[in-house]
Amino acid sequence: MKPIAPSELIINARGAVYHLDLRPEELAPTVVTVGDPARVAAVSKYFDQLEHKGEHREFITHTGRIGQKRITVLSSGIGPDNIDIVMNELDALVNIDLTTRLPHTTLQSLKIIRLGTTGSLQPAIPIDSLVASTHGLGIDNLMHYYKLEPTAEETTLLDAFCTQTQFHHLSGLPYISSASPSLLGLFTTDLHHGITITAPGFYGPQGRVVRLGLKHPGFVDSLTDFRYGTHRISNMEMETAAIYGLGRLLGHQCLALNAVVANRVAKTFSTNVNAAVENLIQRFLRTFADAL
């Protein structure tokens, strides 16, 4: 096996992966990703011990301990393109020898949990509530660059989605990937569950009209109306499907938890986003302390 070339995996002068500026010993086995760099400190303020603080571009990292459990919180930035960087570099930190540039013979599986904000697509999922994503359904194109094979259940869901929404005729073929069953099972109370749509943008790609008209104005309504058995589309944001897809291919356990700050059906927005996010953080940390 040939070493991975310097142009393909960039290692900086201090022996850290390039974009995250992290070395392997600075990463914990449980990683929380947040879109907003300011949210890193909102999580790490609960650490009993802070071992490492780093910052490079939009990527801020705090690694520490809650009790005896080690945890990293990392800002991913917004969008599937940033998730491509974050997931590949997190994997490199635990599964590639950065000196020899060769994969380890024994691979490690990280627990990666997204704590984000989202817009609800269902009237029964109100603002300030919490959502756990059973699946990430991507209407971006990131995973089309990788060999992601859906399961039989995912194929059925994707076929039903395309049939009901006709999305594949609008903007190309979507993709789908599931949450880690073991992580999802830890968040069965006090949260809504559903399929999360991951879009490549915030305005037009999520059906928002400000000053520009939309090519497909009925798209959001078709997402709200989608049903297949007990499955429905609960919310829309910009990261989950990319995390789930890359996580599966790389062998990591992934889950997305989101605070609902907008309801796209009722056209309402939270009056206290910080409180909604704080509720999400505390809900996650209670489970981390008890079960993760």
Contacts in CASP RR format, 6 or more apart in sequence:
PFRMAT RR
TARGET T0000
AUTHOR 0000-0000-0000
METHOD contacts of the structure
MODEL  1
MKPIAPSELIINARGAVYHLDLRPEELAPTVVTVGDPARVAAVSKYFDQL
EHKGEHREFITHTGRIGQKRITVLSSGIGPDNIDIVMNELDALVNIDLTT
RLPHTTLQSLKIIRLGTTGSLQPAIPIDSLVASTHGLGIDNLMHYYKLEP
TAEETTLLDAFCTQTQFHHLSGLPYISSASPSLLGLFTTDLHHGITITAP
GFYGPQGRVVRLGLKHPGFVDSLTDFRYGTHRISNMEMETAAIYGLGRLL
GHQCLALNAVVANRVAKTFSTNVNAAVENLIQRFLRTFADAL
1 102 0 8 1.000
1 103 0 8 1.000
3 100 0 8 1.000
3 101 0 8 1.000
3 102 0 8 1.000
4 96 0 8 1.000
4 101 0 8 1.000
4 102 0 8 1.000
5 101 0 8 1.000
6 101 0 8 1.000
9 17 0 8 1.000
9 92 0 8 1.000
9 96 0 8 1.000
9 101 0 8 1.000
10 17 0 8 1.000
10 18 0 8 1.000
11 17 0 8 1.000
11 18 0 8 1.000
11 98 0 8 1.000
12 18 0 8 1.000
12 21 0 8 1.000
14 21 0 8 1.000
14 23 0 8 1.000
15 23 0 8 1.000
15 98 0 8 1.000
16 22 0 8 1.000
16 23 0 8 1.000
16 26 0 8 1.000
17 89 0 8 1.000
17 92 0 8 1.000
17 93 0 8 1.000
17 98 0 8 1.000
18 89 0 8 1.000
19 56 0 8 1.000
19 57 0 8 1.000
19 59 0 8 1.000
19 85 0 8 1.000
19 86 0 8 1.000
19 89 0 8 1.000
20 56 0 8 1.000
20 59 0 8 1.000
20 61 0 8 1.000
20 74 0 8 1.000
20 85 0 8 1.000
20 86 0 8 1.000
20 89 0 8 1.000
20 90 0 8 1.000
20 93 0 8 1.000
21 54 0 8 1.000
21 55 0 8 1.000
21 56 0 8 1.000
21 59 0 8 1.000
21 61 0 8 1.000
22 54 0 8 1.000
22 61 0 8 1.000
22 89 0 8 1.000
22 93 0 8 1.000
23 93 0 8 1.000
23 98 0 8 1.000
24 93 0 8 1.000
24 94 0 8 1.000
24 98 0 8 1.000
26 51 0 8 1.000
26 52 0 8 1.000
26 61 0 8 1.000
26 63 0 8 1.000
26 72 0 8 1.000
27 63 0 8 1.000
27 72 0 8 1.000
27 90 0 8 1.000
27 93 0 8 1.000
27 94 0 8 1.000
28 63 0 8 1.000
28 64 0 8 1.000
28 70 0 8 1.000
28 71 0 8 1.000
28 72 0 8 1.000
29 70 0 8 1.000
29 108 0 8 1.000
29 110 0 8 1.000
29 111 0 8 1.000
30 69 0 8 1.000
30 70 0 8 1.000
30 71 0 8 1.000
30 72 0 8 1.000
30 110 0 8 1.000
30 111 0 8 1.000
30 113 0 8 1.000
30 288 0 8 1.000
30 292 0 8 1.000
31 71 0 8 1.000
31 72 0 8 1.000
31 73 0 8 1.000
31 74 0 8 1.000
31 90 0 8 1.000
31 110 0 8 1.000
31 111 0 8 1.000
31 112 0 8 1.000
31 113 0 8 1.000
32 43 0 8 1.000
32 71 0 8 1.000
32 72 0 8 1.000
32 73 0 8 1.000
32 74 0 8 1.000
32 113 0 8 1.000
32 114 0 8 1.000
32 115 0 8 1.000
32 284 0 8 1.000
33 73 0 8 1.000
33 74 0 8 1.000
33 75 0 8 1.000
33 76 0 8 1.000
33 86 0 8 1.000
33 112 0 8 1.000
33 113 0 8 1.000
33 114 0 8 1.000
33 115 0 8 1.000
33 239 0 8 1.000
33 243 0 8 1.000
34 40 0 8 1.000
34 42 0 8 1.000
34 43 0 8 1.000
34 73 0 8 1.000
34 74 0 8 1.000
34 75 0 8 1.000
34 76 0 8 1.000
34 114 0 8 1.000
34 115 0 8 1.000
34 116 0 8 1.000
35 75 0 8 1.000
35 76 0 8 1.000
35 77 0 8 1.000
35 78 0 8 1.000
35 116 0 8 1.000
35 239 0 8 1.000
36 75 0 8 1.000
36 77 0 8 1.000
37 58 0 8 1.000
37 59 0 8 1.000
37 60 0 8 1.000
37 75 0 8 1.000
37 77 0 8 1.000
39 75 0 8 1.000
39 115 0 8 1.000
39 116 0 8 1.000
39 277 0 8 1.000
40 60 0 8 1.000
40 61 0 8 1.000
40 62 0 8 1.000
40 73 0 8 1.000
40 74 0 8 1.000
40 75 0 8 1.000
41 62 0 8 1.000
42 277 0 8 1.000
42 278 0 8 1.000
42 281 0 8 1.000
43 62 0 8 1.000
43 73 0 8 1.000
43 115 0 8 1.000
43 281 0 8 1.000
43 285 0 8 1.000
44 50 0 8 1.000
44 62 0 8 1.000
44 64 0 8 1.000
44 73 0 8 1.000
46 66 0 8 1.000
46 281 0 8 1.000
46 285 0 8 1.000
47 62 0 8 1.000
47 64 0 8 1.000
47 65 0 8 1.000
47 66 0 8 1.000
47 71 0 8 1.000
48 65 0 8 1.000
48 66 0 8 1.000
48 67 0 8 1.000
49 64 0 8 1.000
49 65 0 8 1.000
49 67 0 8 1.000
50 62 0 8 1.000
50 63 0 8 1.000
50 64 0 8 1.000
51 63 0 8 1.000
51 64 0 8 1.000
51 65 0 8 1.000
51 70 0 8 1.000
52 61 0 8 1.000
52 62 0 8 1.000
52 63 0 8 1.000
52 64 0 8 1.000
53 61 0 8 1.000
53 62 0 8 1.000
54 60 0 8 1.000
54 61 0 8 1.000
54 62 0 8 1.000
55 61 0 8 1.000
58 75 0 8 1.000
58 77 0 8 1.000
58 82 0 8 1.000
59 74 0 8 1.000
59 75 0 8 1.000
59 76 0 8 1.000
59 77 0 8 1.000
59 86 0 8 1.000
60 74 0 8 1.000
60 75 0 8 1.000
61 72 0 8 1.000
61 73 0 8 1.000
61 74 0 8 1.000
61 75 0 8 1.000
62 72 0 8 1.000
62 73 0 8 1.000
63 70 0 8 1.000
63 71 0 8 1.000
63 72 0 8 1.000
63 73 0 8 1.000
64 70 0 8 1.000
64 71 0 8 1.000
64 72 0 8 1.000
65 71 0 8 1.000
66 285 0 8 1.000
66 288 0 8 1.000
66 289 0 8 1.000
67 289 0 8 1.000
69 288 0 8 1.000
69 289 0 8 1.000
69 292 0 8 1.000
71 288 0 8 1.000
74 86 0 8 1.000
74 90 0 8 1.000
76 82 0 8 1.000
76 83 0 8 1.000
76 86 0 8 1.000
76 114 0 8 1.000
76 239 0 8 1.000
78 202 0 8 1.000
78 238 0 8 1.000
78 239 0 8 1.000
79 140 0 8 1.000
79 200 0 8 1.000
79 201 0 8 1.000
79 238 0 8 1.000
79 239 0 8 1.000
79 242 0 8 1.000
80 138 0 8 1.000
80 140 0 8 1.000
80 142 0 8 1.000
80 198 0 8 1.000
80 200 0 8 1.000
80 238 0 8 1.000
80 239 0 8 1.000
80 241 0 8 1.000
80 242 0 8 1.000
81 142 0 8 1.000
82 239 0 8 1.000
83 142 0 8 1.000
83 239 0 8 1.000
83 242 0 8 1.000
83 243 0 8 1.000
83 246 0 8 1.000
84 142 0 8 1.000
84 242 0 8 1.000
84 246 0 8 1.000
87 112 0 8 1.000
87 242 0 8 1.000
87 243 0 8 1.000
87 246 0 8 1.000
87 247 0 8 1.000
87 250 0 8 1.000
87 252 0 8 1.000
88 246 0 8 1.000
88 250 0 8 1.000
90 110 0 8 1.000
90 112 0 8 1.000
90 252 0 8 1.000
91 110 0 8 1.000
91 250 0 8 1.000
91 252 0 8 1.000
92 98 0 8 1.000
94 104 0 8 1.000
94 107 0 8 1.000
94 108 0 8 1.000
94 110 0 8 1.000
95 103 0 8 1.000
95 104 0 8 1.000
95 107 0 8 1.000
95 108 0 8 1.000
95 250 0 8 1.000
96 102 0 8 1.000
96 103 0 8 1.000
96 104 0 8 1.000
97 103 0 8 1.000
97 104 0 8 1.000
107 251 0 8 1.000
109 251 0 8 1.000
109 252 0 8 1.000
109 253 0 8 1.000
110 252 0 8 1.000
110 253 0 8 1.000
111 180 0 8 1.000
111 183 0 8 1.000
111 252 0 8 1.000
111 253 0 8 1.000
111 292 0 8 1.000
112 243 0 8 1.000
112 247 0 8 1.000
112 252 0 8 1.000
112 253 0 8 1.000
112 254 0 8 1.000
112 255 0 8 1.000
113 183 0 8 1.000
113 254 0 8 1.000
113 255 0 8 1.000
113 256 0 8 1.000
113 257 0 8 1.000
113 284 0 8 1.000
114 239 0 8 1.000
114 240 0 8 1.000
114 243 0 8 1.000
114 254 0 8 1.000
114 255 0 8 1.000
114 256 0 8 1.000
114 257 0 8 1.000
114 258 0 8 1.000
115 257 0 8 1.000
115 258 0 8 1.000
115 277 0 8 1.000
115 280 0 8 1.000
115 281 0 8 1.000
115 284 0 8 1.000
116 237 0 8 1.000
116 239 0 8 1.000
116 256 0 8 1.000
116 257 0 8 1.000
116 258 0 8 1.000
116 259 0 8 1.000
116 277 0 8 1.000
116 280 0 8 1.000
117 237 0 8 1.000
117 258 0 8 1.000
117 259 0 8 1.000
117 260 0 8 1.000
117 261 0 8 1.000
117 273 0 8 1.000
117 276 0 8 1.000
117 277 0 8 1.000
118 131 0 8 1.000
118 196 0 8 1.000
118 235 0 8 1.000
118 236 0 8 1.000
118 237 0 8 1.000
118 258 0 8 1.000
118 259 0 8 1.000
118 260 0 8 1.000
118 261 0 8 1.000
118 262 0 8 1.000
119 235 0 8 1.000
119 236 0 8 1.000
119 237 0 8 1.000
119 258 0 8 1.000
119 260 0 8 1.000
119 261 0 8 1.000
119 262 0 8 1.000
119 263 0 8 1.000
119 264 0 8 1.000
120 126 0 8 1.000
120 127 0 8 1.000
120 129 0 8 1.000
120 131 0 8 1.000
120 234 0 8 1.000
120 235 0 8 1.000
120 260 0 8 1.000
120 262 0 8 1.000
120 263 0 8 1.000
120 264 0 8 1.000
120 265 0 8 1.000
121 197 0 8 1.000
121 220 0 8 1.000
121 223 0 8 1.000
121 224 0 8 1.000
121 233 0 8 1.000
121 234 0 8 1.000
121 235 0 8 1.000
121 236 0 8 1.000
121 264 0 8 1.000
121 265 0 8 1.000
122 224 0 8 1.000
122 232 0 8 1.000
122 233 0 8 1.000
122 234 0 8 1.000
122 235 0 8 1.000
122 265 0 8 1.000
123 263 0 8 1.000
123 265 0 8 1.000
123 266 0 8 1.000
125 131 0 8 1.000
125 192 0 8 1.000
125 234 0 8 1.000
125 235 0 8 1.000
125 260 0 8 1.000
125 263 0 8 1.000
126 260 0 8 1.000
126 263 0 8 1.000
126 266 0 8 1.000
127 260 0 8 1.000
127 261 0 8 1.000
127 262 0 8 1.000
127 263 0 8 1.000
127 266 0 8 1.000
127 268 0 8 1.000
127 269 0 8 1.000
127 270 0 8 1.000
127 276 0 8 1.000
128 259 0 8 1.000
128 260 0 8 1.000
128 261 0 8 1.000
128 270 0 8 1.000
128 272 0 8 1.000
128 275 0 8 1.000
128 276 0 8 1.000
128 279 0 8 1.000
129 191 0 8 1.000
129 192 0 8 1.000
129 259 0 8 1.000
129 260 0 8 1.000
130 190 0 8 1.000
130 191 0 8 1.000
130 192 0 8 1.000
130 257 0 8 1.000
130 258 0 8 1.000
130 259 0 8 1.000
130 260 0 8 1.000
130 279 0 8 1.000
130 280 0 8 1.000
130 283 0 8 1.000
131 191 0 8 1.000
131 192 0 8 1.000
131 193 0 8 1.000
131 194 0 8 1.000
131 196 0 8 1.000
131 234 0 8 1.000
131 235 0 8 1.000
131 257 0 8 1.000
131 258 0 8 1.000
131 260 0 8 1.000
132 179 0 8 1.000
132 184 0 8 1.000
132 187 0 8 1.000
132 191 0 8 1.000
132 192 0 8 1.000
132 193 0 8 1.000
132 194 0 8 1.000
132 255 0 8 1.000
132 256 0 8 1.000
132 257 0 8 1.000
133 179 0 8 1.000
133 193 0 8 1.000
133 194 0 8 1.000
133 195 0 8 1.000
133 196 0 8 1.000
133 234 0 8 1.000
133 235 0 8 1.000
133 240 0 8 1.000
133 244 0 8 1.000
133 255 0 8 1.000
133 256 0 8 1.000
133 257 0 8 1.000
133 258 0 8 1.000
134 178 0 8 1.000
134 179 0 8 1.000
134 184 0 8 1.000
134 193 0 8 1.000
134 194 0 8 1.000
134 195 0 8 1.000
134 231 0 8 1.000
135 154 0 8 1.000
135 157 0 8 1.000
135 176 0 8 1.000
135 177 0 8 1.000
135 178 0 8 1.000
135 179 0 8 1.000
135 194 0 8 1.000
135 195 0 8 1.000
135 196 0 8 1.000
135 231 0 8 1.000
135 244 0 8 1.000
136 176 0 8 1.000
136 177 0 8 1.000
136 178 0 8 1.000
136 179 0 8 1.000
136 195 0 8 1.000
136 196 0 8 1.000
136 197 0 8 1.000
136 198 0 8 1.000
136 240 0 8 1.000
136 241 0 8 1.000
136 244 0 8 1.000
136 245 0 8 1.000
136 256 0 8 1.000
137 157 0 8 1.000
137 158 0 8 1.000
137 161 0 8 1.000
137 174 0 8 1.000
137 175 0 8 1.000
137 176 0 8 1.000
137 195 0 8 1.000
137 196 0 8 1.000
137 197 0 8 1.000
137 198 0 8 1.000
137 233 0 8 1.000
137 241 0 8 1.000
138 174 0 8 1.000
138 175 0 8 1.000
138 176 0 8 1.000
138 197 0 8 1.000
138 198 0 8 1.000
138 199 0 8 1.000
138 241 0 8 1.000
138 242 0 8 1.000
139 167 0 8 1.000
139 171 0 8 1.000
139 174 0 8 1.000
139 197 0 8 1.000
139 198 0 8 1.000
139 199 0 8 1.000
139 200 0 8 1.000
139 205 0 8 1.000
140 198 0 8 1.000
140 199 0 8 1.000
140 200 0 8 1.000
140 201 0 8 1.000
140 205 0 8 1.000
140 241 0 8 1.000
140 242 0 8 1.000
141 172 0 8 1.000
141 200 0 8 1.000
142 242 0 8 1.000
143 175 0 8 1.000
143 177 0 8 1.000
143 241 0 8 1.000
143 242 0 8 1.000
143 245 0 8 1.000
143 246 0 8 1.000
144 173 0 8 1.000
144 175 0 8 1.000
146 245 0 8 1.000
146 246 0 8 1.000
146 249 0 8 1.000
147 249 0 8 1.000
148 175 0 8 1.000
148 177 0 8 1.000
148 245 0 8 1.000
148 248 0 8 1.000
148 249 0 8 1.000
150 158 0 8 1.000
150 175 0 8 1.000
150 176 0 8 1.000
150 177 0 8 1.000
151 178 0 8 1.000
153 178 0 8 1.000
154 176 0 8 1.000
154 177 0 8 1.000
154 178 0 8 1.000
156 228 0 8 1.000
157 176 0 8 1.000
157 195 0 8 1.000
157 228 0 8 1.000
157 231 0 8 1.000
158 174 0 8 1.000
158 175 0 8 1.000
158 176 0 8 1.000
160 226 0 8 1.000
160 228 0 8 1.000
161 167 0 8 1.000
161 174 0 8 1.000
161 176 0 8 1.000
161 226 0 8 1.000
161 228 0 8 1.000
162 168 0 8 1.000
162 173 0 8 1.000
162 174 0 8 1.000
164 222 0 8 1.000
164 225 0 8 1.000
164 226 0 8 1.000
164 227 0 8 1.000
164 228 0 8 1.000
165 219 0 8 1.000
165 222 0 8 1.000
165 223 0 8 1.000
165 226 0 8 1.000
166 222 0 8 1.000
167 174 0 8 1.000
167 219 0 8 1.000
167 222 0 8 1.000
168 174 0 8 1.000
170 215 0 8 1.000
170 216 0 8 1.000
170 219 0 8 1.000
171 216 0 8 1.000
175 241 0 8 1.000
175 245 0 8 1.000
176 195 0 8 1.000
176 241 0 8 1.000
177 241 0 8 1.000
177 244 0 8 1.000
177 245 0 8 1.000
177 247 0 8 1.000
177 248 0 8 1.000
178 244 0 8 1.000
178 248 0 8 1.000
179 244 0 8 1.000
179 254 0 8 1.000
179 255 0 8 1.000
179 256 0 8 1.000
180 253 0 8 1.000
180 254 0 8 1.000
180 255 0 8 1.000
182 253 0 8 1.000
183 253 0 8 1.000
183 254 0 8 1.000
183 255 0 8 1.000
184 193 0 8 1.000
184 255 0 8 1.000
186 287 0 8 1.000
186 291 0 8 1.000
186 292 0 8 1.000
187 255 0 8 1.000
187 257 0 8 1.000
187 283 0 8 1.000
187 287 0 8 1.000
190 283 0 8 1.000
191 257 0 8 1.000
191 283 0 8 1.000
192 234 0 8 1.000
193 234 0 8 1.000
194 231 0 8 1.000
194 232 0 8 1.000
194 233 0 8 1.000
194 234 0 8 1.000
194 235 0 8 1.000
195 226 0 8 1.000
195 231 0 8 1.000
195 232 0 8 1.000
195 233 0 8 1.000
195 234 0 8 1.000
196 233 0 8 1.000
196 234 0 8 1.000
196 235 0 8 1.000
196 236 0 8 1.000
196 237 0 8 1.000
196 240 0 8 1.000
196 241 0 8 1.000
196 256 0 8 1.000
196 258 0 8 1.000
197 223 0 8 1.000
197 233 0 8 1.000
197 235 0 8 1.000
197 236 0 8 1.000
197 237 0 8 1.000
197 241 0 8 1.000
198 236 0 8 1.000
198 237 0 8 1.000
198 238 0 8 1.000
198 239 0 8 1.000
198 240 0 8 1.000
198 241 0 8 1.000
198 242 0 8 1.000
199 205 0 8 1.000
199 206 0 8 1.000
199 236 0 8 1.000
199 237 0 8 1.000
199 238 0 8 1.000
200 238 0 8 1.000
201 238 0 8 1.000
202 208 0 8 1.000
202 238 0 8 1.000
203 210 0 8 1.000
203 212 0 8 1.000
204 212 0 8 1.000
204 214 0 8 1.000
206 220 0 8 1.000
206 236 0 8 1.000
207 214 0 8 1.000
207 217 0 8 1.000
207 219 0 8 1.000
207 220 0 8 1.000
209 217 0 8 1.000
220 236 0 8 1.000
220 264 0 8 1.000
223 233 0 8 1.000
223 236 0 8 1.000
224 233 0 8 1.000
224 264 0 8 1.000
224 265 0 8 1.000
226 232 0 8 1.000
226 233 0 8 1.000
235 258 0 8 1.000
235 260 0 8 1.000
236 264 0 8 1.000
237 258 0 8 1.000
239 256 0 8 1.000
240 256 0 8 1.000
240 258 0 8 1.000
243 254 0 8 1.000
243 256 0 8 1.000
244 254 0 8 1.000
244 256 0 8 1.000
245 254 0 8 1.000
247 254 0 8 1.000
248 254 0 8 1.000
257 280 0 8 1.000
257 283 0 8 1.000
257 284 0 8 1.000
258 280 0 8 1.000
259 273 0 8 1.000
259 276 0 8 1.000
259 277 0 8 1.000
259 279 0 8 1.000
259 280 0 8 1.000
260 270 0 8 1.000
260 276 0 8 1.000
261 269 0 8 1.000
261 270 0 8 1.000
261 273 0 8 1.000
261 276 0 8 1.000
262 268 0 8 1.000
262 269 0 8 1.000
262 270 0 8 1.000
263 269 0 8 1.000
270 276 0 8 1.000
END
